[in-house]
Amino acid sequence: MGAITRPVAKLGDAAIGTVSFIGALGILIGLTFAASPRLVLQKRGRRLAWRNLWFQAHRVGVKSIGVVALVTLSIGVILALQIVPILEGYGVPDQIATIIAIAFFRELGPLVGAIVLTGFAGASIAAEIGTMAVNEELKALRSHAISPVRFLVVPRVLAATVMTVCLAVLSSVMGILGGLLATLSITDLRRAEYLELTFAAVDGFDIMTGLVKAAVFGMLIGAMACHLGLAVRGGASGVGSATTRTVVLSIVALTIVDLGFTAVFYLLEL
Amino acid sequence: MPPTDDNIIEVRNVTKTFGKTDVLRDLSLDVKRGERLVILGGSGAGKSTLLNMLAAETQPTKGTLTIDGKEVGAMNERDLDEYRKTMGVLFQSGALFNSLTIAENIALPMQEHTDLEQSTIDTIVTMKLHLVGLLGHGDKMPSELSGGMKKRAGLGRALALDPKIIFYDEPSAGLDPVSVTEIDKLMVDLNETTGVTTVVITHEMTSAFRIAHRLVLMDQGKFVADGTPDEMKQSDNPLVHQFVHGKLEGPMTDRRDGDAYRRALLEDKP
């Protein structure tokens, strides 16, 4: 192969790899949707399914609360400390409340919550399912006519979706709290004024877009982690690489999907 | 219970190809209902692929596989699941679900596939635990068990739905000699008391002779010998002789050493 054709072939390989990866992820998400109703409706195995869902929700969400709260509180403080002096130059330091409210409810709350969750829960889901693949547990499930998608993927994706929405609310509130604390300590603004501006800045639609985004992010993190976990081959090194890939690819995917959302909302002037 | 005259498994001219390699080549095999068949072969002979096929994990590339009168290749996913419920597999590692206790592992197939009350399931679990010699260990997690106990627990789970056939994948791998004897005895006892057809894949000769009604030897994706333990011990087939007696010299090692070394020295590098 010549010097010119080789890079072209590599590019082609990468393109095919990316498209087939996205396709496989899409199929897994479709299968998960199709299998989800059985979790609620099934008679057989319901107790275990709900226990499984609750366990995953606890692992994915509850354990992430502290980290998400700390990170978003800090980002709120950082934003206020960086932006307030600029706004003072324009004579409108109180507008920091508006900026932080919109930034967190529409953008940073869902995104930062989801990114923290990726490192926390996405990696651990991929490692767990990957280890199950290495230990022949997935083969064992199939040999008992139990679908790994229904038994493993559905509760994890559902838990990640619901808990990312909850964490988005938490991270928005903590971000605003951070902004409030920083602003109160460096300006003359009073707490009541800050909160009034915050409530005036966001409406139901802003909150709704943030929550829808968070739900999509959560589903993406859960599905990505499960997909890469299920695909693990080759022992412990395979598990390690699936964990790393989950974090990296999830962050890339989250950012691209967020970009898509924001572009669509901008174009539709929403 | 001695084997009957009718075949529960019929493999006809089966070939399995991965990429360009034929892993199984034109195999044919009958297994009688209630028989204890041991499939012998060195590493890479195709034993695991054959087992995966019998357990409906993969399909043949060519040929037919008929189990209990039904052709596996013609089954849809629902029929395959029905078939899977009638067979059990003991995986090399035991493949217990690490997040569940031993009792929960054994209960899982019943919870998923039957309408039995939990109290009835609990009773059956106790019976299975007794059957595999693990009474009193039901509340333990898989990580608390020794290798031999894990295999027995895996066997308990494989027995959960009272299968017609059990496939054992290298049951003696990684066990001490006493545990190996215990597992061998368990396999024979289960077969004799319940009449379950038993297909064992192994390369442990002592074990194989202790268990088998009949043995087949696989080499390079083909069956090269078929007979009772006595027939195999006295066979003058050089392949059988080398394998059964673990000889260093013979067709298996000649083929491997001679060709590869000559090619590496004299012919093009790969």
Interface residues (C-beta under 8 A of the other chain):
Chain A: K43 R44 G45 R47 L48 F55 T131 M132 N135 E136 E137 K139 A140 L141 R142 S143 H144 A145 I146
Chain B: A55 E57 L80 D81 E82 R84 K85 M87 G88 V89 F91 Q92 S93 A95 L96 F97 N98 S99 E104 L108 P109 Q111 E112 H113 T114 D115 Q118 G154 R157 A160 L161
